[in-house]
Amino acid sequence: MSQPTLHITTFNIHKGFSQFNRRMMVHELRERLRHLNPDIVFLQEVQGLHLHHAERHHDWPETTQHEFLAEDVWQATAYGRNMLYDHGHHGNAILSRFPILHAHNQDVTHLQFERRGLLHCRIELPEGPPAHCVCVHLSLFGYSRRKQVTALADYLNRMDEPTAPLIIAGDFNDWGNRAGKLLEKSLGMNEVFSHLERTPVRSFPAAMPMFRLDRIYVRGFAVQRTEVHHGQPWSKISDHAALSAHLARHGD
């Protein structure tokens, strides 16, 4: 078997706070991500700006959360602002060791009180063609999720690159796996945990996962190893578990 060539992680970071917002955990989060040491990180609920938190916490990062997390490790970053309010904003982010050639945040809001976006990056890899990477955080409502996945498939299909390497990761809020099946059918993707369990892995809540909310879908890669990062210390950092996958190019 060939050696892993790409290590990716997805994590809903709960805006840098522990479950129920009891403690700010962005510094511990940075330490754990560095310990995992993935090549590409897909992050949801990233706080781009929050003036009230900055006033209340003396150690609140001076930069945006994604820049603070990436500093000196992940040379390229992209941030998609989704939810805007009078004291700040939050959204999705991608951190990468490799150059980000293009970044675009596609608005897929269906319900105005629940603004959502799909952060798409085209990332240069050490070998072979660039990979399309999409960080998602889908609606809490099934009908909206299906519309958002359809919009994502339409957006990617318009690029007319049906064999291009593709990774879609994030918080799908899709415990019934209906939205995921649309991705598999429309884009020819595979969920990285499903080859073992036949269904996506449980990832929420992080202390004792019961619900299958977070996903990693791939096309053009062979899955070599997967991990669910739950329990201590992860459950102190966020209410979601982090997921990792070690991937190799098909044919490597």
Legacy VTK file of the C-alpha trace (Angstrom):
# vtk DataFile Version 3.0
C-alpha trace
ASCII
DATASET POLYDATA
POINTS 252 float
0.000 0.000 0.000
1.264 3.461 -0.865
2.050 5.985 1.830
-0.468 8.737 2.653
0.101 11.856 0.582
-2.542 14.198 1.977
-3.823 14.590 5.552
-7.005 16.634 5.984
-9.088 17.593 9.022
-12.543 19.128 9.395
-13.742 20.738 12.611
-16.694 22.876 13.697
-14.845 25.027 16.237
-17.943 26.599 17.877
-16.478 30.104 17.443
-13.547 29.242 19.702
-15.649 28.414 22.763
-16.397 25.225 24.673
-19.843 23.624 24.751
-22.495 26.016 26.127
-19.929 28.844 25.671
-18.451 28.241 29.115
-14.807 28.979 28.258
-12.828 30.528 25.429
-10.775 27.670 23.938
-9.121 29.161 20.861
-5.604 28.790 22.314
-6.181 25.125 23.185
-7.701 24.661 19.742
-4.553 26.010 18.098
-2.428 23.606 20.132
-4.557 20.583 19.176
-4.552 21.439 15.481
-0.783 21.748 15.578
-0.589 18.375 17.283
-2.690 16.796 14.507
-0.603 18.590 11.878
-2.882 18.137 8.818
-2.014 19.533 5.405
-5.427 21.129 4.844
-7.926 22.150 7.549
-11.638 22.786 6.937
-13.125 24.920 9.745
-16.720 25.928 10.454
-18.098 28.576 12.843
-14.910 30.615 12.624
-15.126 34.016 14.299
-13.797 36.622 11.903
-14.594 39.504 14.245
-16.337 39.875 17.610
-15.848 43.224 19.310
-17.572 42.162 22.566
-15.365 39.091 23.040
-12.280 41.165 22.311
-13.260 43.539 25.123
-14.114 40.803 27.650
-11.145 38.455 27.146
-7.648 39.824 27.632
-6.123 36.977 25.593
-8.547 37.231 22.668
-6.436 36.970 19.471
-5.536 40.290 17.872
-5.994 38.788 14.405
-8.947 36.854 12.985
-9.345 33.345 14.356
-8.309 31.635 11.127
-5.152 33.759 10.883
-4.353 33.096 14.548
-4.802 29.328 14.097
-2.760 29.236 10.885
0.178 31.363 12.036
3.605 29.897 11.102
2.131 26.499 10.111
-0.448 26.856 7.339
0.924 29.358 4.848
-2.303 29.919 2.895
-5.753 30.740 4.292
-9.201 31.646 3.009
-12.225 32.873 4.945
-15.862 33.051 3.849
-17.950 35.467 5.902
-21.518 34.191 6.213
-23.248 35.612 9.278
-22.875 39.365 9.817
-24.024 41.258 12.940
-23.373 44.685 14.433
-20.404 43.565 16.543
-18.789 41.065 14.180
-19.154 38.146 11.775
-18.389 34.441 11.444
-18.174 31.848 8.684
-16.025 29.062 7.236
-12.263 28.915 6.719
-9.684 26.743 4.988
-6.049 26.553 6.112
-3.486 25.017 3.754
0.207 24.170 3.652
-0.013 24.505 -0.113
-0.822 27.559 -2.252
-4.463 28.522 -2.633
-4.803 29.392 -6.311
-8.368 30.676 -6.116
-10.974 31.227 -3.390
-14.686 31.979 -3.635
-17.478 32.017 -1.054
-20.740 30.919 -2.690
-23.840 32.266 -0.931
-26.387 29.446 -0.544
-28.658 31.138 1.995
-32.187 29.728 1.870
-33.586 31.151 5.108
-32.609 34.751 5.850
-32.209 34.140 9.595
-29.745 31.308 8.841
-27.155 32.637 6.409
-24.931 29.968 4.829
-22.032 29.915 2.398
-19.827 27.346 0.668
-16.140 28.255 0.746
-14.459 26.892 -2.387
-10.675 26.876 -2.820
-8.568 25.532 -5.644
-5.392 24.291 -3.958
-2.083 23.380 -5.540
-0.783 19.993 -4.378
2.818 18.719 -4.450
2.017 16.304 -7.285
-0.681 16.107 -9.915
-3.434 18.603 -10.731
-4.800 21.059 -8.151
-7.639 19.898 -5.902
-10.968 21.632 -5.478
-11.697 21.927 -1.734
-15.060 23.062 -0.377
-15.797 23.827 3.277
-19.502 23.608 4.097
-21.849 24.287 7.003
-25.362 23.361 5.940
-28.776 24.326 7.261
-30.483 22.833 10.294
-33.540 22.177 8.102
-33.753 19.265 5.684
-35.421 21.089 2.802
-32.824 23.876 2.955
-29.976 21.353 3.112
-31.175 19.654 -0.058
-31.384 22.987 -1.868
-27.878 23.908 -0.675
-26.359 20.595 -1.801
-28.074 20.949 -5.163
-26.653 24.475 -5.478
-23.193 23.137 -4.598
-23.398 20.376 -7.198
-24.606 22.833 -9.838
-21.785 25.245 -8.997
-19.100 22.560 -9.274
-20.594 20.957 -12.377
-20.519 24.322 -14.165
-16.726 24.141 -13.955
-16.904 21.143 -16.270
-14.072 19.261 -14.543
-15.777 15.918 -13.811
-12.523 14.095 -13.011
-10.748 16.835 -11.056
-9.696 15.891 -7.498
-12.394 17.119 -5.141
-12.799 17.268 -1.351
-15.954 18.519 0.373
-15.848 18.616 4.170
-17.647 20.236 7.042
-20.742 20.252 9.227
-23.612 18.873 7.134
-26.232 18.784 9.950
-27.462 15.786 7.976
-28.172 12.990 10.464
-30.403 11.184 7.940
-27.685 11.231 5.225
-30.117 12.454 2.573
-28.005 15.420 1.475
-24.896 13.249 1.404
-26.470 10.786 -1.015
-27.155 13.675 -3.403
-23.431 14.484 -3.405
-22.496 10.899 -4.112
-24.922 10.707 -7.019
-24.397 14.132 -8.604
-20.618 14.492 -8.190
-19.391 10.887 -7.996
-18.016 11.294 -4.470
-17.431 8.869 -1.601
-17.762 9.573 2.122
-14.447 8.573 3.729
-15.893 6.690 6.724
-18.663 4.899 4.864
-16.400 2.255 3.337
-15.951 0.874 6.857
-19.273 1.525 8.606
-21.534 1.892 5.534
-22.772 5.156 7.086
-21.026 8.397 8.084
-19.408 8.393 11.496
-20.995 9.841 14.648
-19.463 13.217 15.538
-21.824 15.090 17.890
-21.678 15.787 20.771
-17.920 15.517 21.111
-17.994 14.010 24.622
-19.984 10.960 23.469
-20.948 11.219 19.787
-24.487 10.125 18.900
-25.339 12.046 15.716
-23.743 11.852 12.250
-23.364 15.561 11.469
-19.831 16.059 10.146
-18.539 14.592 6.887
-15.634 14.303 4.480
-16.412 13.452 0.836
-13.691 12.807 -1.741
-13.282 12.188 -5.450
-10.010 11.180 -7.074
-8.456 9.951 -3.816
-8.063 6.588 -2.109
-8.844 6.579 1.610
-5.973 5.095 3.597
-6.933 5.930 7.166
-9.611 7.867 9.074
-9.851 9.192 12.630
-12.550 10.654 14.885
-11.131 13.011 17.517
-13.620 12.946 20.396
-13.587 12.706 24.172
-10.866 14.476 26.119
-9.287 16.898 25.294
-11.435 17.509 22.205
-14.756 17.697 24.035
-13.405 20.629 26.067
-12.691 22.598 22.901
-15.955 22.289 20.931
-19.303 20.514 20.945
-18.334 18.732 17.695
-15.679 16.065 17.238
-12.974 16.727 14.654
-12.605 14.279 11.741
-9.392 13.421 9.885
-8.639 11.469 6.727
-5.338 10.347 5.201
-5.657 10.246 1.428
-3.603 9.074 -1.541
-4.106 9.869 -5.189
-5.784 7.132 -7.144
-3.040 5.143 -8.817
-0.293 6.232 -6.363
LINES 1 253
252 0 1 2 3 4 5 6 7 8 9 10 11 12 13 14 15 16 17 18 19 20 21 22 23 24 25 26 27 28 29 30 31 32 33 34 35 36 37 38 39 40 41 42 43 44 45 46 47 48 49 50 51 52 53 54 55 56 57 58 59 60 61 62 63 64 65 66 67 68 69 70 71 72 73 74 75 76 77 78 79 80 81 82 83 84 85 86 87 88 89 90 91 92 93 94 95 96 97 98 99 100 101 102 103 104 105 106 107 108 109 110 111 112 113 114 115 116 117 118 119 120 121 122 123 124 125 126 127 128 129 130 131 132 133 134 135 136 137 138 139 140 141 142 143 144 145 146 147 148 149 150 151 152 153 154 155 156 157 158 159 160 161 162 163 164 165 166 167 168 169 170 171 172 173 174 175 176 177 178 179 180 181 182 183 184 185 186 187 188 189 190 191 192 193 194 195 196 197 198 199 200 201 202 203 204 205 206 207 208 209 210 211 212 213 214 215 216 217 218 219 220 221 222 223 224 225 226 227 228 229 230 231 232 233 234 235 236 237 238 239 240 241 242 243 244 245 246 247 248 249 250 251
